[in-house]
Amino acid sequence: MSGYEHRILEVRSGKVACLPGRDETIEHCRFCVYSRSFRVRGEYVPSPALAFCVKQRSCDEVNLREVEAVTCADHRNEGYRSMMNIIG
C-alpha cells in the first residue's frame, strides 16, 4: 500500500456508500478490485475479490448476509470497478 489507509464502509441494508451519493451492494463489493476484506461478526476476512490476486490470494467464500463492513482500497474515488474486466 502506498501510505494510504483503507476506508471502512459500513453496511446498511446490504449496501455501502461507495462514493458520495452512490451506494453499491455488497454483492458488487465481492467482485470489486478495491475490496480488501469484509467484517463478519467483528472479524476481518479477506474479500473474495482477492481470488485472483497473486499477493493476497483468498478463495474463501463469505456469507454476505453477515457482512457488517467492507474494507475498501479505492483511494482515487473511482467507485466500483469489476475485477471481471481485468481477468476477462
Backbone as a ProteinNet text record, in pm:
[ID]
protein_1_A
[PRIMARY]
MSGYEHRILEVRSGKVACLPGRDETIEHCRFCVYSRSFRVRGEYVPSPALAFCVKQRSCDEVNLREVEAVTCADHRNEGYRSMMNIIG
[TERTIARY]
84.6	0	88.6	39.4	122.6	99.7	95.8	81.9	-61.3	-156.9	-297	-361.1	-451.6	-529.1	-653.3	-693.7	-815.3	-937.5	-1040.8	-1166.2	-1244.6	-1317	-1407.5	-1548.4	-1616.6	-1751.2	-1851.7	-1929.9	-2030.1	-2144.3	-2193	-2304	-2436	-2522.3	-2657.1	-2755.2	-2841.1	-2942	-2877.7	-2763.9	-2697.3	-2617.5	-2598.8	-2525.1	-2421.2	-2322.6	-2221.8	-2219.3	-2175.5	-2161.1	-2028.3	-2030.3	-1909.5	-1850.3	-1932.9	-1897.9	-2009.6	-1984.1	-2093	-2212.4	-2327.3	-2447.1	-2457.7	-2363.4	-2366.6	-2343.3	-2450.8	-2442.3	-2422.7	-2350.1	-2330.4	-2368	-2416	-2447.4	-2317.7	-2323.1	-2202.7	-2175.1	-2275.8	-2251.2	-2153.4	-2167.7	-2071.6	-1933.9	-1929.6	-1801.6	-1722.6	-1791.9	-1719.4	-1647.5	-1681.4	-1614.7	-1541.7	-1525	-1461.1	-1310.2	-1233.2	-1087.5	-1037.7	-1117.8	-1075.3	-1113.2	-1196.3	-1241.1	-1125.9	-1095.1	-983.7	-1028.3	-1129.5	-1178	-1320.9	-1386.6	-1521.9	-1517.6	-1589.4	-1600.4	-1724.8	-1703.5	-1811.8	-1801.6	-1906.9	-1908.1	-1785.1	-1744.3	-1632	-1494.2	-1483.3	-1355	-1341.6	-1223.2	-1199.6	-1150.2	-1218.6	-1181	-1150.9	-1054.4	-1019.9	-1139.8	-1143.5	-1251	-1239	-1351.4	-1347.6	-1288.9	-1286.1	-1227.6	-1077.9	-1017.3	-873.5	-841.3	-939	-917.3	-811.2	-797.4	-700.6	-579.8	-569.1	-457.6	-339	-228.6	-109.3	-52.8	-59.7	-0.5	-81.1	-214.7	-300.7	-412	-382	-485.3	-577	-705.8	-806.1	-914.9	-945.1	-1050.4	-1165	-1167.1	-1273	-1400.5	-1512.7	-1642.9	-1684.7	-1758.3	-1805	-1957.7	-2018	-2163.4	-2200.4	-2247.4	-2274.2	-2384.1	-2473.1	-2579.1	-2524.4	-2402.5	-2344.1	-2239.7	-2217.1	-2113.5	-2159.9	-2074.1	-2102.5	-2035.3	-1920.3	-1844.6	-1751.8	-1707.6	-1615.7	-1494.3	-1374.6	-1253.1	-1226.1	-1212.9	-1203.9	-1071.7	-1003.1	-874	-885.5	-1004.2	-1025.2	-980.9	-855.9	-800.6	-820	-862.6	-883.8	-1031.6	-1117.1	-1261.6	-1315	-1273	-1323.5	-1456	-1481.4	-1603.1	-1585.7	-1696.8	-1696	-1628.1	-1535.3	-1466.6	-1457.7	-1525.1	-1533.8	-1399.3	-1363.6	-1241.1	-1257.8	-1381.8	-1406.4	-1348.6	-1338.5	-1277.8	-1127.9	-1067.6	-924	-891.9	-971.8	-941.6	-1005.4	-1096.4	-1172.9	-1100.6
-117.2	0	122.7	230.8	348.3	455.1	417.1	512.7	555.3	508.2	541.1	434.5	479.5	383.1	347.4	222.7	178.7	236.9	263.4	311	191.5	212.6	112	159.9	83.3	118.6	32.5	94.7	22.8	-21.9	-142.5	-197.2	-152.8	-99	-58.5	-114.7	-203	-266	-332.2	-398.1	-472.4	-387.1	-257.3	-166.3	-87.2	-35.3	52.9	182.5	290.9	420.1	419.9	366.3	352.9	490.4	578.3	718.3	804.6	932.8	1018.8	1013.7	977.6	969.7	846	753	631.4	508.1	438.6	315.2	197.3	98.3	-27.5	-142.7	-248.8	-367.6	-436.9	-511.7	-585.7	-700	-740.4	-838.1	-780	-651	-584.7	-579.1	-549.7	-540.8	-671	-780.5	-908.8	-929.6	-850.4	-858.7	-729.4	-639.6	-509.9	-518	-459.6	-463.4	-391.9	-304.3	-229.7	-296.6	-397.2	-465.5	-547.3	-523.4	-593.6	-694.1	-657.6	-751.5	-716.2	-814.4	-797.4	-823.3	-739.8	-764.8	-848.4	-967.2	-1060.3	-1096.8	-1064.4	-1091.3	-1033.2	-914	-845.2	-884.7	-986.5	-1032.9	-994.9	-951.7	-919.4	-1043.2	-1074.1	-1187.4	-1134	-1195.3	-1146	-1146.9	-1048.2	-1036.9	-1145.7	-1200.3	-1296.4	-1234.4	-1101.7	-1034.2	-1062.1	-1109.2	-1137.5	-1277.3	-1346.2	-1482.4	-1488.1	-1381	-1379.9	-1291.9	-1244.1	-1158.8	-1245.6	-1226	-1306.2	-1274	-1148	-1104.3	-1145.4	-1140.4	-1170	-1266.5	-1373.4	-1463.9	-1515.7	-1513.8	-1567	-1633.5	-1756.2	-1829.3	-1867	-1811.5	-1843.3	-1768.6	-1836.1	-1775.1	-1700	-1592.1	-1510.2	-1508.9	-1528.3	-1520.4	-1372.3	-1324	-1182.3	-1130.3	-1216.2	-1172.2	-1131.8	-1175.4	-1144.2	-1032.4	-975.5	-872.1	-742.4	-689.1	-566	-445.1	-467.9	-358.1	-415.1	-327.2	-364.5	-272.6	-331.4	-252.4	-223	-93.9	-50	22.6	-12.6	47.4	147.6	200.6	298	436	470.4	597.6	710.5	679.4	781.9	813.3	755.2	776.5	742.8	629.6	582.5	508.9	453	376.2	232.4	162.7	20	-5.6	-100.7	-143.1	-295.2	-358.9	-504.7	-569.6	-672.2	-746.2	-830.1	-850.3	-929.5	-859.5	-727.5	-654	-681.1	-715.4	-740.4	-883.7	-980.6	-1121.3	-1172.6	-1092.8	-1136.6	-1134.5
0	0	0	-55.1	-73.1	33.9	160.6	268.4	297.6	222.4	244.7	331.2	416.3	492.2	412.8	423.3	355.3	426.6	349.6	406.2	460.4	567.7	621.9	588.4	503.8	460.4	535.9	620.9	699.6	609	631.6	553.6	615.6	530.4	571.5	469	514.4	426.4	304.6	326.4	219.2	122.7	156.3	67.4	145	71.3	128.5	48.3	112.8	45.4	-28.9	-148.3	-230.7	-261.3	-309.2	-335.7	-279.4	-255.2	-207.8	-304.3	-251.6	-332.5	-419.6	-403.3	-485.5	-398.6	-369.1	-291.9	-386	-337.9	-411.5	-319.7	-377.1	-297.7	-258.6	-149.2	-110.4	-207.4	-285	-390.9	-492.7	-522.2	-611.5	-545.9	-415.8	-344.9	-355.3	-356.1	-360	-492.2	-594.8	-724.8	-761.8	-665.7	-692.9	-669.5	-759.1	-747.6	-622.1	-564.8	-446.5	-314.8	-318.3	-198	-138.6	-12	52.5	157.7	235.4	336.9	374.8	436.9	487.7	637.3	713.6	857.7	881.1	936.8	965.7	1113.8	1188.6	1333.2	1403.4	1361.9	1426.1	1376.6	1293.8	1240.8	1092.9	1053.5	913.1	839	728.7	644.3	504.9	434.1	300.5	206.2	120.5	23.1	-82.9	-128.5	-239.8	-367.3	-375.4	-491.9	-503.2	-395.7	-397.1	-449.5	-502.2	-552	-661.6	-738	-847.3	-816.9	-694.4	-654.3	-615.4	-681.4	-653.5	-515.4	-474.8	-349.1	-226	-234.5	-119.6	-156.3	-222.4	-273.5	-162.8	-190.7	-99.2	-180.6	-147.9	-219.5	-127.5	-6.8	88.1	51.8	68.8	44.1	170	153.5	264.4	262.2	379	390.1	387.2	272.9	254.7	346.6	393	484.6	621	653.7	783.9	777.8	660.5	646.3	712.2	799.6	873	809.2	744.2	683.3	576.9	487.5	380.1	388.2	379.2	372.2	225.4	192.8	54.1	29.5	-79.2	-113.5	-228.6	-251.9	-359.7	-311.5	-335.4	-288.8	-388.9	-509.9	-613.2	-635.8	-553	-564.6	-703.4	-755.3	-884.2	-869.4	-752.4	-731.4	-775.3	-777.5	-810.6	-945.2	-944.6	-1066.9	-1062.3	-1154.2	-1154.7	-1187.1	-1109.6	-1138	-1263.9	-1307.5	-1428.7	-1552.2	-1548.7	-1660.4	-1670.2	-1556.9	-1552.8	-1593.7	-1544.9	-1571.4	-1698.7	-1757.1	-1873.8	-1999.9
[MASK]
++++++++++++++++++++++++++++++++++++++++++++++++++++++++++++++++++++++++++++++++++++++++

